[in-house]
Amino acid sequence: MYIVGDEEIEAITKVLRSGALFRYNGNSECERFERRYAGWLGKRHFALTVSGTYALTAAMIGLGIGPGDEVLVPAHTYMATATSVLAVGAIPVIVDIDETLTISPDAVENAIGPRTKAVIPVHMWGAACNMDAIMRIARRRSLLVIEDACQGVGGGYHGRKLGAIGDAGAFSFNYFKNMTCGEGGGVVTDDDAVAERVRCAIDPCHFYWQGRQDSLQPFAGNGGRASEIMGAMLNVQLDRIDDVVARMRQERKRVLDGTRHLGNLGLQATPMNSADDDCATHVMYLLPDSAAAHRFAPLVSGVVAGDTGRHNYTEWDQVLLGRGAAHPAMNPYEMPANAECRRHYSRDMCALSLAILSRTVMIPMHPRHGDRDIEDLVHDIDLAARYALEPGMSAPQGLRLSRVVDKQKFDVA
Ligand SMILES: Cc1ncc(COP(=O)(O)O)c(C=O)c1O
């Protein structure tokens, strides 16, 4: 839920007029953003790339994950979390979420097998995973942790920034995120050697541009270099992010305060692992059953989490069908190195997650919503909850919401 204004237009225009669109030009906007964003996250390295998907892939390349490895991913996340595992030749193992809509630490612990090398906690809809529990399990069971913070830009977990807690973190700056440059992403890490490998994955010529160091071993990366236009826009977006998130948190708090009394009827706020640090892109409620959730959602411009298409594992066709690569010889599901990895999925394998998703309703917040919008939303949630949860109620009259919700937010990556 970003804001874009004249400042972005000016920053991009300046780059275009300078003619210096390539990042290795000596005075780079990309480099400036990488320095500033790493500092903002409290980490040593941040490497920009073209997408969140490639950021995840580059992070795994950086950490040395590949054929023969399993990586645990949650049942509810955009499918790129799972396909990026396949892109490095490893196998995604799908595990349950809990009522926070994020990966269940218990499910992680139970899913660890002899081939499991890493886990990807995904901060879904800007809500933090239970990172203390996940890091404890990971350290005890020798797992690497790659945070998927693609939906968590600007959010935190008990005072630390999302993405900055695990061994590496991946971000997206696509059109649907809290900070955007149209498309874009990046990897954060504290580890110098991992950062170098990430940069090599992002730009096969990295060692050439940076000056060759013989201690580093280059390898063939795919290429996903960001442009100066992206860097310039992100530098402006970074100036805005704290305010954008603060406004959404304020809206969410007022909505939750104004609807707390509906808990008696069965409208419960979704539990959170770090409520005060949440991105607050949505206010989320857990209803008693799927039928009530589906009666409630359309009346409040909301969406049932189970209806968010490719964010649920049941819609990840490439994964479920075992089509892990364009060329059969590069398909991780067919690689001899993966013979001992768990490679079988079914549509009901995470039934607990599906049940939670079918009862959860998400209502988007926006930094530009004013007092009137918030009052109207609270008013409509009250009416809709009574209709959805009290027996025998007829459809409510006098709903006030006129906001147009960008449904694509939920349908497209
Ligand atoms: C949780 C999650 N992971 C990964 C991605 C992939 O990011 P991108 O679309 O920038 O490739 C997204 C994008 O929506 C996402 O929401």
The ligand as a Tripos MOL2 file, in Angstrom:
@<TRIPOS>MOLECULE
LIG
   16    16     1     0     0
SMALL
NO_CHARGES

@<TRIPOS>ATOM
      1 C1          5.4570  -13.6470    0.0160 C.3       1 LIG1
      2 C2          6.0240  -13.3330   -1.3300 C.ar      1 LIG1
      3 N1          7.1720  -13.9280   -1.7170 N.ar      1 LIG1
      4 C3          7.7280  -13.6590   -2.9120 C.ar      1 LIG1
      5 C4          7.1500  -12.7730   -3.8000 C.ar      1 LIG1
      6 C5          7.7740  -12.5410   -5.1290 C.3       1 LIG1
      7 O1          8.0760  -11.1950   -5.3440 O.3       1 LIG1
      8 P1          8.1010  -10.6030   -6.8250 P.3       1 LIG1
      9 O2          6.7010  -10.5390   -7.3260 O.co2     1 LIG1
     10 O3          8.7290   -9.2440   -6.6500 O.co2     1 LIG1
     11 O4          8.9450  -11.5010   -7.6410 O.co2     1 LIG1
     12 C6          5.9520  -12.1430   -3.4430 C.ar      1 LIG1
     13 C7          5.3060  -11.2120   -4.3710 C.2       1 LIG1
     14 O5          4.1590  -10.9120   -4.3330 O.2       1 LIG1
     15 C8          5.3780  -12.4350   -2.1830 C.ar      1 LIG1
     16 O6          4.2350  -11.8620   -1.8040 O.3       1 LIG1
@<TRIPOS>BOND
     1     1     2 1
     2     2     3 ar
     3     2    15 ar
     4     3     4 ar
     5     4     5 ar
     6     5     6 1
     7     5    12 ar
     8     6     7 1
     9     7     8 1
    10     8     9 2
    11     8    10 1
    12     8    11 1
    13    12    13 1
    14    12    15 ar
    15    13    14 2
    16    15    16 1
@<TRIPOS>SUBSTRUCTURE
     1 LIG1         1 GROUP 0 **** ****
